């Protein structure tokens, strides 16, 4: 059975940044992943790439409301 690899692609569009572990407290919406990463740096003090923040679930893509 072939192993399926999923590639994480940096979010270019609307997204949410979630600085807290298990709550939505402090969650904000941003136009791009880069803006969200800057916000997370300010709030947490950790500097990471957008992809790193995505991998740990702190930047999540905004889903289309009409879908």
mmCIF file of the N, C-alpha and C atoms, coordinates in Angstrom:
data_MODEL
# 
_entry.id   MODEL 
# 
loop_
_atom_site.group_PDB 
_atom_site.id 
_atom_site.type_symbol 
_atom_site.label_atom_id 
_atom_site.label_alt_id 
_atom_site.label_comp_id 
_atom_site.label_asym_id 
_atom_site.label_entity_id 
_atom_site.label_seq_id 
_atom_site.pdbx_PDB_ins_code 
_atom_site.Cartn_x 
_atom_site.Cartn_y 
_atom_site.Cartn_z 
_atom_site.occupancy 
_atom_site.B_iso_or_equiv 
_atom_site.pdbx_formal_charge 
_atom_site.auth_seq_id 
_atom_site.auth_comp_id 
_atom_site.auth_asym_id 
_atom_site.auth_atom_id 
_atom_site.pdbx_PDB_model_num 
ATOM 1   N N  . UNK A 1 1  ? 0.847   -1.177 0.000  1.00 0.00 ? 1  UNK A N  1 
ATOM 2   C CA . UNK A 1 1  ? 0.000   0.000  0.000  1.00 0.00 ? 1  UNK A CA 1 
ATOM 3   C C  . UNK A 1 1  ? 0.895   1.243  0.000  1.00 0.00 ? 1  UNK A C  1 
ATOM 4   N N  . UNK A 1 2  ? 0.641   2.129  -0.922 1.00 0.00 ? 2  UNK A N  1 
ATOM 5   C CA . UNK A 1 2  ? 1.459   3.327  -1.054 1.00 0.00 ? 2  UNK A CA 1 
ATOM 6   C C  . UNK A 1 2  ? 1.168   4.310  0.072  1.00 0.00 ? 2  UNK A C  1 
ATOM 7   N N  . UNK A 1 3  ? 2.206   4.936  0.559  1.00 0.00 ? 3  UNK A N  1 
ATOM 8   C CA . UNK A 1 3  ? 2.067   5.923  1.631  1.00 0.00 ? 3  UNK A CA 1 
ATOM 9   C C  . UNK A 1 3  ? 1.650   7.254  1.007  1.00 0.00 ? 3  UNK A C  1 
ATOM 10  N N  . UNK A 1 4  ? 0.599   7.834  1.542  1.00 0.00 ? 4  UNK A N  1 
ATOM 11  C CA . UNK A 1 4  ? 0.101   9.114  1.027  1.00 0.00 ? 4  UNK A CA 1 
ATOM 12  C C  . UNK A 1 4  ? 0.743   10.243 1.810  1.00 0.00 ? 4  UNK A C  1 
ATOM 13  N N  . UNK A 1 5  ? 1.374   11.139 1.105  1.00 0.00 ? 5  UNK A N  1 
ATOM 14  C CA . UNK A 1 5  ? 2.007   12.284 1.752  1.00 0.00 ? 5  UNK A CA 1 
ATOM 15  C C  . UNK A 1 5  ? 1.180   13.529 1.498  1.00 0.00 ? 5  UNK A C  1 
ATOM 16  N N  . UNK A 1 6  ? 0.908   14.260 2.560  1.00 0.00 ? 6  UNK A N  1 
ATOM 17  C CA . UNK A 1 6  ? 0.196   15.516 2.430  1.00 0.00 ? 6  UNK A CA 1 
ATOM 18  C C  . UNK A 1 6  ? 1.193   16.648 2.562  1.00 0.00 ? 6  UNK A C  1 
ATOM 19  N N  . UNK A 1 7  ? 1.103   17.584 1.646  1.00 0.00 ? 7  UNK A N  1 
ATOM 20  C CA . UNK A 1 7  ? 2.016   18.718 1.654  1.00 0.00 ? 7  UNK A CA 1 
ATOM 21  C C  . UNK A 1 7  ? 1.293   19.926 2.248  1.00 0.00 ? 7  UNK A C  1 
ATOM 22  N N  . UNK A 1 8  ? 1.903   20.545 3.224  1.00 0.00 ? 8  UNK A N  1 
ATOM 23  C CA . UNK A 1 8  ? 1.333   21.750 3.826  1.00 0.00 ? 8  UNK A CA 1 
ATOM 24  C C  . UNK A 1 8  ? 1.749   22.940 2.972  1.00 0.00 ? 8  UNK A C  1 
ATOM 25  N N  . UNK A 1 9  ? 0.758   23.709 2.561  1.00 0.00 ? 9  UNK A N  1 
ATOM 26  C CA . UNK A 1 9  ? 0.995   24.884 1.733  1.00 0.00 ? 9  UNK A CA 1 
ATOM 27  C C  . UNK A 1 9  ? 0.686   26.120 2.558  1.00 0.00 ? 9  UNK A C  1 
ATOM 28  N N  . UNK A 1 10 ? 1.576   27.094 2.496  1.00 0.00 ? 10 UNK A N  1 
ATOM 29  C CA . UNK A 1 10 ? 1.393   28.325 3.271  1.00 0.00 ? 10 UNK A CA 1 
ATOM 30  C C  . UNK A 1 10 ? 0.097   29.021 2.890  1.00 0.00 ? 10 UNK A C  1 
ATOM 31  N N  . UNK A 1 11 ? -0.642  29.434 3.905  1.00 0.00 ? 11 UNK A N  1 
ATOM 32  C CA . UNK A 1 11 ? -1.908  30.131 3.693  1.00 0.00 ? 11 UNK A CA 1 
ATOM 33  C C  . UNK A 1 11 ? -1.629  31.514 3.109  1.00 0.00 ? 11 UNK A C  1 
ATOM 34  N N  . UNK A 1 12 ? -2.263  31.800 1.994  1.00 0.00 ? 12 UNK A N  1 
ATOM 35  C CA . UNK A 1 12 ? -2.105  33.109 1.351  1.00 0.00 ? 12 UNK A CA 1 
ATOM 36  C C  . UNK A 1 12 ? -3.320  34.000 1.582  1.00 0.00 ? 12 UNK A C  1 
ATOM 37  N N  . UNK A 1 13 ? -4.462  33.396 1.887  1.00 0.00 ? 13 UNK A N  1 
ATOM 38  C CA . UNK A 1 13 ? -5.702  34.140 2.045  1.00 0.00 ? 13 UNK A CA 1 
ATOM 39  C C  . UNK A 1 13 ? -6.117  34.313 3.493  1.00 0.00 ? 13 UNK A C  1 
ATOM 40  N N  . UNK A 1 14 ? -7.410  34.562 3.719  1.00 0.00 ? 14 UNK A N  1 
ATOM 41  C CA . UNK A 1 14 ? -7.928  34.805 5.068  1.00 0.00 ? 14 UNK A CA 1 
ATOM 42  C C  . UNK A 1 14 ? -7.684  33.624 6.010  1.00 0.00 ? 14 UNK A C  1 
ATOM 43  N N  . UNK A 1 15 ? -7.350  33.957 7.256  1.00 0.00 ? 15 UNK A N  1 
ATOM 44  C CA . UNK A 1 15 ? -7.066  32.911 8.237  1.00 0.00 ? 15 UNK A CA 1 
ATOM 45  C C  . UNK A 1 15 ? -7.293  33.449 9.641  1.00 0.00 ? 15 UNK A C  1 
ATOM 46  N N  . UNK A 1 16 ? -7.235  32.526 10.599 1.00 0.00 ? 16 UNK A N  1 
ATOM 47  C CA . UNK A 1 16 ? -7.353  32.870 12.013 1.00 0.00 ? 16 UNK A CA 1 
ATOM 48  C C  . UNK A 1 16 ? -6.045  32.537 12.717 1.00 0.00 ? 16 UNK A C  1 
ATOM 49  N N  . UNK A 1 17 ? -5.679  33.354 13.697 1.00 0.00 ? 17 UNK A N  1 
ATOM 50  C CA . UNK A 1 17 ? -4.527  33.069 14.557 1.00 0.00 ? 17 UNK A CA 1 
ATOM 51  C C  . UNK A 1 17 ? -5.068  32.772 15.946 1.00 0.00 ? 17 UNK A C  1 
ATOM 52  N N  . UNK A 1 18 ? -4.642  31.636 16.521 1.00 0.00 ? 18 UNK A N  1 
ATOM 53  C CA . UNK A 1 18 ? -5.120  31.199 17.836 1.00 0.00 ? 18 UNK A CA 1 
ATOM 54  C C  . UNK A 1 18 ? -3.941  31.095 18.792 1.00 0.00 ? 18 UNK A C  1 
ATOM 55  N N  . UNK A 1 19 ? -3.692  32.142 19.603 1.00 0.00 ? 19 UNK A N  1 
ATOM 56  C CA . UNK A 1 19 ? -2.518  32.119 20.480 1.00 0.00 ? 19 UNK A CA 1 
ATOM 57  C C  . UNK A 1 19 ? -2.640  31.198 21.699 1.00 0.00 ? 19 UNK A C  1 
ATOM 58  N N  . UNK A 1 20 ? -3.842  30.873 22.132 1.00 0.00 ? 20 UNK A N  1 
ATOM 59  C CA . UNK A 1 20 ? -4.028  30.052 23.332 1.00 0.00 ? 20 UNK A CA 1 
ATOM 60  C C  . UNK A 1 20 ? -4.138  28.581 22.970 1.00 0.00 ? 20 UNK A C  1 
ATOM 61  N N  . UNK A 1 21 ? -3.780  27.722 23.923 1.00 0.00 ? 21 UNK A N  1 
ATOM 62  C CA . UNK A 1 21 ? -3.715  26.284 23.672 1.00 0.00 ? 21 UNK A CA 1 
ATOM 63  C C  . UNK A 1 21 ? -5.075  25.644 23.398 1.00 0.00 ? 21 UNK A C  1 
ATOM 64  N N  . UNK A 1 22 ? -5.990  25.738 24.330 1.00 0.00 ? 22 UNK A N  1 
ATOM 65  C CA . UNK A 1 22 ? -7.251  25.014 24.203 1.00 0.00 ? 22 UNK A CA 1 
ATOM 66  C C  . UNK A 1 22 ? -8.486  25.896 24.138 1.00 0.00 ? 22 UNK A C  1 
ATOM 67  N N  . UNK A 1 23 ? -8.317  27.179 23.926 1.00 0.00 ? 23 UNK A N  1 
ATOM 68  C CA . UNK A 1 23 ? -9.468  28.077 23.854 1.00 0.00 ? 23 UNK A CA 1 
ATOM 69  C C  . UNK A 1 23 ? -9.322  28.985 22.646 1.00 0.00 ? 23 UNK A C  1 
ATOM 70  N N  . UNK A 1 24 ? -10.397 29.689 22.354 1.00 0.00 ? 24 UNK A N  1 
ATOM 71  C CA . UNK A 1 24 ? -10.373 30.672 21.272 1.00 0.00 ? 24 UNK A CA 1 
ATOM 72  C C  . UNK A 1 24 ? -10.123 32.081 21.809 1.00 0.00 ? 24 UNK A C  1 
ATOM 73  N N  . UNK A 1 25 ? -9.768  32.189 23.091 1.00 0.00 ? 25 UNK A N  1 
ATOM 74  C CA . UNK A 1 25 ? -9.469  33.484 23.683 1.00 0.00 ? 25 UNK A CA 1 
ATOM 75  C C  . UNK A 1 25 ? -8.276  34.105 22.961 1.00 0.00 ? 25 UNK A C  1 
ATOM 76  N N  . UNK A 1 26 ? -8.418  35.327 22.499 1.00 0.00 ? 26 UNK A N  1 
ATOM 77  C CA . UNK A 1 26 ? -7.340  36.004 21.786 1.00 0.00 ? 26 UNK A CA 1 
ATOM 78  C C  . UNK A 1 26 ? -7.283  35.689 20.304 1.00 0.00 ? 26 UNK A C  1 
ATOM 79  N N  . UNK A 1 27 ? -8.218  34.864 19.819 1.00 0.00 ? 27 UNK A N  1 
ATOM 80  C CA . UNK A 1 27 ? -8.219  34.510 18.399 1.00 0.00 ? 27 UNK A CA 1 
ATOM 81  C C  . UNK A 1 27 ? -8.634  35.717 17.571 1.00 0.00 ? 27 UNK A C  1 
ATOM 82  N N  . UNK A 1 28 ? -7.900  35.952 16.481 1.00 0.00 ? 28 UNK A N  1 
ATOM 83  C CA . UNK A 1 28 ? -8.201  37.073 15.596 1.00 0.00 ? 28 UNK A CA 1 
ATOM 84  C C  . UNK A 1 28 ? -8.149  36.610 14.154 1.00 0.00 ? 28 UNK A C  1 
ATOM 85  N N  . UNK A 1 29 ? -8.882  37.335 13.305 1.00 0.00 ? 29 UNK A N  1 
ATOM 86  C CA . UNK A 1 29 ? -8.899  37.045 11.875 1.00 0.00 ? 29 UNK A CA 1 
ATOM 87  C C  . UNK A 1 29 ? -7.928  37.973 11.147 1.00 0.00 ? 29 UNK A C  1 
ATOM 88  N N  . UNK A 1 30 ? -7.222  37.420 10.156 1.00 0.00 ? 30 UNK A N  1 
ATOM 89  C CA . UNK A 1 30 ? -6.253  38.198 9.380  1.00 0.00 ? 30 UNK A CA 1 
ATOM 90  C C  . UNK A 1 30 ? -6.427  37.923 7.891  1.00 0.00 ? 30 UNK A C  1 
ATOM 91  N N  . UNK A 1 31 ? -5.972  38.859 7.070  1.00 0.00 ? 31 UNK A N  1 
ATOM 92  C CA . UNK A 1 31 ? -6.075  38.721 5.620  1.00 0.00 ? 31 UNK A CA 1 
ATOM 93  C C  . UNK A 1 31 ? -5.054  37.726 5.067  1.00 0.00 ? 31 UNK A C  1 
ATOM 94  N N  . UNK A 1 32 ? -3.894  37.604 5.739  1.00 0.00 ? 32 UNK A N  1 
ATOM 95  C CA . UNK A 1 32 ? -2.848  36.688 5.259  1.00 0.00 ? 32 UNK A CA 1 
ATOM 96  C C  . UNK A 1 32 ? -2.209  35.945 6.428  1.00 0.00 ? 32 UNK A C  1 
ATOM 97  N N  . UNK A 1 33 ? -1.528  34.871 6.102  1.00 0.00 ? 33 UNK A N  1 
ATOM 98  C CA . UNK A 1 33 ? -0.803  34.108 7.108  1.00 0.00 ? 33 UNK A CA 1 
ATOM 99  C C  . UNK A 1 33 ? 0.339   34.899 7.716  1.00 0.00 ? 33 UNK A C  1 
ATOM 100 N N  . UNK A 1 34 ? 0.974   35.745 6.917  1.00 0.00 ? 34 UNK A N  1 
ATOM 101 C CA . UNK A 1 34 ? 2.099   36.546 7.426  1.00 0.00 ? 34 UNK A CA 1 
ATOM 102 C C  . UNK A 1 34 ? 1.646   37.514 8.507  1.00 0.00 ? 34 UNK A C  1 
ATOM 103 N N  . UNK A 1 35 ? 0.480   38.131 8.312  1.00 0.00 ? 35 UNK A N  1 
ATOM 104 C CA . UNK A 1 35 ? -0.060  39.036 9.335  1.00 0.00 ? 35 UNK A CA 1 
ATOM 105 C C  . UNK A 1 35 ? -0.375  38.261 10.610 1.00 0.00 ? 35 UNK A C  1 
ATOM 106 N N  . UNK A 1 36 ? -0.923  37.065 10.447 1.00 0.00 ? 36 UNK A N  1 
ATOM 107 C CA . UNK A 1 36 ? -1.246  36.222 11.603 1.00 0.00 ? 36 UNK A CA 1 
ATOM 108 C C  . UNK A 1 36 ? 0.024   35.827 12.357 1.00 0.00 ? 36 UNK A C  1 
ATOM 109 N N  . UNK A 1 37 ? 1.098   35.515 11.630 1.00 0.00 ? 37 UNK A N  1 
ATOM 110 C CA . UNK A 1 37 ? 2.365   35.137 12.266 1.00 0.00 ? 37 UNK A CA 1 
ATOM 111 C C  . UNK A 1 37 ? 2.950   36.310 13.052 1.00 0.00 ? 37 UNK A C  1 
ATOM 112 N N  . UNK A 1 38 ? 2.818   37.521 12.527 1.00 0.00 ? 38 UNK A N  1 
ATOM 113 C CA . UNK A 1 38 ? 3.300   38.706 13.245 1.00 0.00 ? 38 UNK A CA 1 
ATOM 114 C C  . UNK A 1 38 ? 2.520   38.896 14.551 1.00 0.00 ? 38 UNK A C  1 
ATOM 115 N N  . UNK A 1 39 ? 1.218   38.671 14.504 1.00 0.00 ? 39 UNK A N  1 
ATOM 116 C CA . UNK A 1 39 ? 0.386   38.775 15.698 1.00 0.00 ? 39 UNK A CA 1 
ATOM 117 C C  . UNK A 1 39 ? 0.807   37.728 16.736 1.00 0.00 ? 39 UNK A C  1 
ATOM 118 N N  . UNK A 1 40 ? 1.017   36.495 16.298 1.00 0.00 ? 40 UNK A N  1 
ATOM 119 C CA . UNK A 1 40 ? 1.419   35.438 17.226 1.00 0.00 ? 40 UNK A CA 1 
ATOM 120 C C  . UNK A 1 40 ? 2.790   35.726 17.841 1.00 0.00 ? 40 UNK A C  1 
ATOM 121 N N  . UNK A 1 41 ? 3.699   36.314 17.076 1.00 0.00 ? 41 UNK A N  1 
ATOM 122 C CA . UNK A 1 41 ? 5.003   36.721 17.611 1.00 0.00 ? 41 UNK A CA 1 
ATOM 123 C C  . UNK A 1 41 ? 4.810   37.742 18.732 1.00 0.00 ? 41 UNK A C  1 
ATOM 124 N N  . UNK A 1 42 ? 3.952   38.724 18.478 1.00 0.00 ? 42 UNK A N  1 
ATOM 125 C CA . UNK A 1 42 ? 3.702   39.775 19.468 1.00 0.00 ? 42 UNK A CA 1 
ATOM 126 C C  . UNK A 1 42 ? 3.086   39.198 20.744 1.00 0.00 ? 42 UNK A C  1 
ATOM 127 N N  . UNK A 1 43 ? 2.138   38.276 20.600 1.00 0.00 ? 43 UNK A N  1 
ATOM 128 C CA . UNK A 1 43 ? 1.415   37.735 21.746 1.00 0.00 ? 43 UNK A CA 1 
ATOM 129 C C  . UNK A 1 43 ? 2.230   36.690 22.504 1.00 0.00 ? 43 UNK A C  1 
ATOM 130 N N  . UNK A 1 44 ? 2.917   35.801 21.771 1.00 0.00 ? 44 UNK A N  1 
ATOM 131 C CA . UNK A 1 44 ? 3.605   34.682 22.419 1.00 0.00 ? 44 UNK A CA 1 
ATOM 132 C C  . UNK A 1 44 ? 5.089   34.909 22.656 1.00 0.00 ? 44 UNK A C  1 
ATOM 133 N N  . UNK A 1 45 ? 5.701   35.764 21.838 1.00 0.00 ? 45 UNK A N  1 
ATOM 134 C CA . UNK A 1 45 ? 7.138   35.980 21.945 1.00 0.00 ? 45 UNK A CA 1 
ATOM 135 C C  . UNK A 1 45 ? 7.961   34.987 21.142 1.00 0.00 ? 45 UNK A C  1 
ATOM 136 N N  . UNK A 1 46 ? 7.295   34.060 20.436 1.00 0.00 ? 46 UNK A N  1 
ATOM 137 C CA . UNK A 1 46 ? 7.994   33.066 19.621 1.00 0.00 ? 46 UNK A CA 1 
ATOM 138 C C  . UNK A 1 46 ? 7.963   33.466 18.158 1.00 0.00 ? 46 UNK A C  1 
ATOM 139 N N  . UNK A 1 47 ? 9.113   33.434 17.505 1.00 0.00 ? 47 UNK A N  1 
ATOM 140 C CA . UNK A 1 47 ? 9.197   33.763 16.088 1.00 0.00 ? 47 UNK A CA 1 
ATOM 141 C C  . UNK A 1 47 ? 9.313   32.466 15.287 1.00 0.00 ? 47 UNK A C  1 
ATOM 142 N N  . UNK A 1 48 ? 8.287   32.207 14.490 1.00 0.00 ? 48 UNK A N  1 
ATOM 143 C CA . UNK A 1 48 ? 8.267   31.013 13.644 1.00 0.00 ? 48 UNK A CA 1 
ATOM 144 C C  . UNK A 1 48 ? 7.683   31.382 12.290 1.00 0.00 ? 48 UNK A C  1 
ATOM 145 N N  . UNK A 1 49 ? 7.920   30.533 11.303 1.00 0.00 ? 49 UNK A N  1 
ATOM 146 C CA . UNK A 1 49 ? 7.362   30.766 9.970  1.00 0.00 ? 49 UNK A CA 1 
ATOM 147 C C  . UNK A 1 49 ? 5.868   30.462 9.983  1.00 0.00 ? 49 UNK A C  1 
ATOM 148 N N  . UNK A 1 50 ? 5.183   30.930 8.954  1.00 0.00 ? 50 UNK A N  1 
ATOM 149 C CA . UNK A 1 50 ? 3.756   30.670 8.821  1.00 0.00 ? 50 UNK A CA 1 
ATOM 150 C C  . UNK A 1 50 ? 3.504   29.161 8.784  1.00 0.00 ? 50 UNK A C  1 
ATOM 151 N N  . UNK A 1 51 ? 4.332   28.419 8.064  1.00 0.00 ? 51 UNK A N  1 
ATOM 152 C CA . UNK A 1 51 ? 4.171   26.971 7.969  1.00 0.00 ? 51 UNK A CA 1 
ATOM 153 C C  . UNK A 1 51 ? 4.324   26.295 9.326  1.00 0.00 ? 51 UNK A C  1 
ATOM 154 N N  . UNK A 1 52 ? 5.279   26.751 10.127 1.00 0.00 ? 52 UNK A N  1 
ATOM 155 C CA . UNK A 1 52 ? 5.464   26.187 11.467 1.00 0.00 ? 52 UNK A CA 1 
ATOM 156 C C  . UNK A 1 52 ? 4.230   26.431 12.336 1.00 0.00 ? 52 UNK A C  1 
ATOM 157 N N  . UNK A 1 53 ? 3.693   27.649 12.282 1.00 0.00 ? 53 UNK A N  1 
ATOM 158 C CA . UNK A 1 53 ? 2.486   27.966 13.046 1.00 0.00 ? 53 UNK A CA 1 
ATOM 159 C C  . UNK A 1 53 ? 1.322   27.107 12.569 1.00 0.00 ? 53 UNK A C  1 
ATOM 160 N N  . UNK A 1 54 ? 1.227   26.875 11.259 1.00 0.00 ? 54 UNK A N  1 
ATOM 161 C CA . UNK A 1 54 ? 0.159   26.035 10.721 1.00 0.00 ? 54 UNK A CA 1 
ATOM 162 C C  . UNK A 1 54 ? 0.296   24.597 11.226 1.00 0.00 ? 54 UNK A C  1 
ATOM 163 N N  . UNK A 1 55 ? 1.514   24.072 11.228 1.00 0.00 ? 55 UNK A N  1 
ATOM 164 C CA . UNK A 1 55 ? 1.725   22.685 11.628 1.00 0.00 ? 55 UNK A CA 1 
ATOM 165 C C  . UNK A 1 55 ? 1.306   22.420 13.073 1.00 0.00 ? 55 UNK A C  1 
ATOM 166 N N  . UNK A 1 56 ? 1.447   23.422 13.940 1.00 0.00 ? 56 UNK A N  1 
ATOM 167 C CA . UNK A 1 56 ? 1.047   23.215 15.338 1.00 0.00 ? 56 UNK A CA 1 
ATOM 168 C C  . UNK A 1 56 ? -0.385  23.704 15.597 1.00 0.00 ? 56 UNK A C  1 
ATOM 169 N N  . UNK A 1 57 ? -1.076  24.122 14.543 1.00 0.00 ? 57 UNK A N  1 
ATOM 170 C CA . UNK A 1 57 ? -2.486  24.469 14.660 1.00 0.00 ? 57 UNK A CA 1 
ATOM 171 C C  . UNK A 1 57 ? -2.795  25.847 15.189 1.00 0.00 ? 57 UNK A C  1 
ATOM 172 N N  . UNK A 1 58 ? -1.816  26.749 15.141 1.00 0.00 ? 58 UNK A N  1 
ATOM 173 C CA . UNK A 1 58 ? -2.042  28.100 15.654 1.00 0.00 ? 58 UNK A CA 1 
ATOM 174 C C  . UNK A 1 58 ? -2.483  29.080 14.563 1.00 0.00 ? 58 UNK A C  1 
ATOM 175 N N  . UNK A 1 59 ? -2.251  28.740 13.305 1.00 0.00 ? 59 UNK A N  1 
ATOM 176 C CA . UNK A 1 59 ? -2.800  29.495 12.180 1.00 0.00 ? 59 UNK A CA 1 
ATOM 177 C C  . UNK A 1 59 ? -3.643  28.508 11.382 1.00 0.00 ? 59 UNK A C  1 
ATOM 178 N N  . UNK A 1 60 ? -4.922  28.838 11.235 1.00 0.00 ? 60 UNK A N  1 
ATOM 179 C CA . UNK A 1 60 ? -5.835  27.964 10.502 1.00 0.00 ? 60 UNK A CA 1 
ATOM 180 C C  . UNK A 1 60 ? -6.547  28.759 9.419  1.00 0.00 ? 60 UNK A C  1 
ATOM 181 N N  . UNK A 1 61 ? -6.736  28.112 8.292  1.00 0.00 ? 61 UNK A N  1 
ATOM 182 C CA . UNK A 1 61 ? -7.371  28.758 7.152  1.00 0.00 ? 61 UNK A CA 1 
ATOM 183 C C  . UNK A 1 61 ? -8.846  29.006 7.433  1.00 0.00 ? 61 UNK A C  1 
ATOM 184 N N  . UNK A 1 62 ? -9.321  30.175 7.015  1.00 0.00 ? 62 UNK A N  1 
ATOM 185 C CA . UNK A 1 62 ? -10.737 30.501 7.170  1.00 0.00 ? 62 UNK A CA 1 
ATOM 186 C C  . UNK A 1 62 ? -11.496 29.762 6.072  1.00 0.00 ? 62 UNK A C  1 
ATOM 187 N N  . UNK A 1 63 ? -12.495 28.988 6.469  1.00 0.00 ? 63 UNK A N  1 
ATOM 188 C CA . UNK A 1 63 ? -13.286 28.231 5.507  1.00 0.00 ? 63 UNK A CA 1 
ATOM 189 C C  . UNK A 1 63 ? -14.311 29.140 4.851  1.00 0.00 ? 63 UNK A C  1 
ATOM 190 N N  . UNK A 1 64 ? -14.632 28.787 3.643  1.00 0.00 ? 64 UNK A N  1 
ATOM 191 C CA . UNK A 1 64 ? -15.618 29.552 2.903  1.00 0.00 ? 64 UNK A CA 1 
ATOM 192 C C  . UNK A 1 64 ? -16.984 29.399 3.564  1.00 0.00 ? 64 UNK A C  1 
ATOM 193 N N  . UNK A 1 65 ? -17.610 30.490 3.923  1.00 0.00 ? 65 UNK A N  1 
ATOM 194 C CA . UNK A 1 65 ? -18.890 30.462 4.632  1.00 0.00 ? 65 UNK A CA 1 
ATOM 195 C C  . UNK A 1 65 ? -20.013 29.907 3.757  1.00 0.00 ? 65 UNK A C  1 
ATOM 196 N N  . UNK A 1 66 ? -19.853 29.984 2.447  1.00 0.00 ? 66 UNK A N  1 
ATOM 197 C CA . UNK A 1 66 ? -20.898 29.512 1.536  1.00 0.00 ? 66 UNK A CA 1 
ATOM 198 C C  . UNK A 1 66 ? -20.742 28.040 1.171  1.00 0.00 ? 66 UNK A C  1 
ATOM 199 N N  . UNK A 1 67 ? -19.708 27.388 1.648  1.00 0.00 ? 67 UNK A N  1 
ATOM 200 C CA . UNK A 1 67 ? -19.460 25.994 1.260  1.00 0.00 ? 67 UNK A CA 1 
ATOM 201 C C  . UNK A 1 67 ? -20.386 25.035 1.976  1.00 0.00 ? 67 UNK A C  1 
# 
